[in-house]
Structures are given as structure tokens and as C-alpha cells.
Amino acid sequence: MGVEGGLARPRLVGINHVALEVGDIDEALAFYGSIFELTLRGRSHGMAFIDMGDQFVALSRGRTQAPDEHRHFGLVVDSAEATRRALVAAGAQIVGGRGLNFRDPWGNLIQVVQYDEIQFTKTGSVLQAQRLELTKTEAALAELRAKGIEP
């Protein structure tokens, strides 16, 4: 923990989950399931939870705001090109910007990045549990090594 002004500050460790507001849970599961291979962690009143290894996305019924213009989150996939094809097949709204971006039917803005091209990394046990065999580009490996992380 860092110390500033005599107070210990916690360090950011990672993201456990992201919650998205959607109009209808079943429609949202059908939409996202037409694009991605989904594992449903569970459901509760007005919510559904989609596993992503050691993280998850929570879908919450009841969109309360206008479509997001700049606020977004990034999903990591094994293949951005396969994601683009699935988005087109699903009739998703692909939007401009850096990389692959799309808006879901409820206005949530999502950026898609490919695992091998970024410094984000999963442990071997999480990859194994997800039945994934993924590598990193040299540029991504260099980013990780610059931070003292040896994948």
C-alpha cells in the first residue's frame, strides 16, 4: 500500500466484474449469446451473470440513461476477427473508433480487444479452466516485461 499524508492507500488489483443495464435479461442473453460463447454463472431477481474465467459481466434489467457516447468498457476475446463476423451476423451496431467497438441494443458501448495484442493476462490455471491456449505478440510481451511481469 502507498502512503500519502500518513494514510495507507489501497492498490488497485483488478476488475471483478462490470455491470451493464439492459432492457430485458432474456433478450440480452440472446443478443450476447449470438455473438459470444457464454457460460451463465447464475441469475437473480432482474440480473444475470456471465462468466469470463475469474471475472464476470452482470446484466441488470432496467436501462435508466441515454446511450453511452464515450463511457465504455473493453472485452478481451481470443479473436477480434471472429467477433467482428459474429457482430455483423447478429446485426449489431459497429461504431467507429480505435479497434473494434459496438453498441448493444440498450446503448452500452463496448470495445473489443484481442488477448494476444494487449498486456492483460490470465493465469495458466484460468486459461486451462476456460479451455484456452493463447499466446501474446512480442509487443504485448514487451509491455508486460517492462512492468516486471513474466507471463
N, C-alpha and C positions, 0 to 999 in steps of 0.2 A: 504494500500500500504506500502511496505517496503521502507526504506530509506537507501541508501548507498552512501557515498560521497556527501551528501546533495541533491541527486536526488531521487525523489519518483519513485519507480519501480512498474509497474502494476503487479497484481497477475493473474496467470493462473486460469481460471474459468471452462473451459471445452472445448470440441471439438464440433464445429457446424457441420462440415462436413469433409469428406475425398473425394478427387478426384482421380479416377483411370483412367489411359489411357487404352483404349481398341481399337481393330481394327475396329469394326463396332458396332454402337449403337444397332441396332435391334438384332444382334447376341448376344451381351452382355445381353440385356434384356431377350432374350430367354434362355440363359445359366443360369443367376441368377434366373430367374423365374421358371426354372425347379428344383431349389434347395430350394428357399425361397418363402414364400408368399410375394408378392411385392405390394406396393402402389406407383404408379408413381405420383410424385409431379408435374412434367411437363417436357417439352422438349424445347430446344432452338437450334440454329444452332450448330450441332455437339455435343450436350450434352443431357443427360437425368438425371433426379434427382429422386432418390428412397427414399421415406420417411422411417424414423425409429423413429416414435414418434416426439420428439422435435429436432431431428438431421436428417442428410441425407447423402447418398452417391451420388456423382456426377460421372457419366460415361462420359468420354471425348474421342471423336473419334481421333485416331492417336497415336498409340504406338510409342515412339521415342527412346526407350532404350532396352537393353537386359533384359531377365527375372531377377526378383529380387532374390538374393540369401539370403540376411539377412534382408533387409528392408521389413517391413510388417506392417499390421495393424490388430487389433483384432476386430472381430464382436462378439457381445453379442447375444445369442439366448436363447430361452426358453428350448430347448432340444438339447444337443450335440449329443445324440444318433440318434435322428430323422434326424439331419443334416448329420451325417455320412451316414445313409441309403440313403438319398437324393443325396449326393455326389457320392456314389457308383452307384446309378441308373442313374445319369447323365453322368457317365463315367469321372468324374473329377479326376485330378491327386492329390491323397492324398499323402502328404510328411511327412517324419519323423519329430520328434521334440517333444517338450513338448506339450501335449494336442492334439487337432485336427487341423491340418494345411492342406491347399490345395492351389494349384496353378490354377488360371483360365487360359483359353486358350491363354491369352495375356501375361502370365508370372507374373501377380500380385500374391504375396504371402499373404495369408490371414490366420490368426489364429482365431479359433472359441472357444469361452469360454461360459460356461453356466451361466446364470444370477444368479442362487441361490448360486453359488460357489465363487463369487467374490464380492469385496467391491463396485463396480459400482452400483448405484441405480437410479431408476426413481421415480419421484414424483407420488403420488397416482392419480393425475389428468391425467398425461401422460399415466400411466398404464391403467386407465379407458378408455381413448380415443383409446388406442390400443386394447382394449378388452382383457387385460391380467390379470390373477390372479396369481402372482408369489410370492414366499417366498424366504427366504435366509437360508443357512445352518448356524449352530452355529458358525463355523469358520469364515464365511463371516460377520456375525453379530458382532463377537468379533473384527474383523478388523475395522468395522465401528465405534463401540463404543470407541475403542482406539483413534479414531480421533475426538471424541466428536459428532459423528453423530448417532442419534437415529432414525432408519427407522420406 
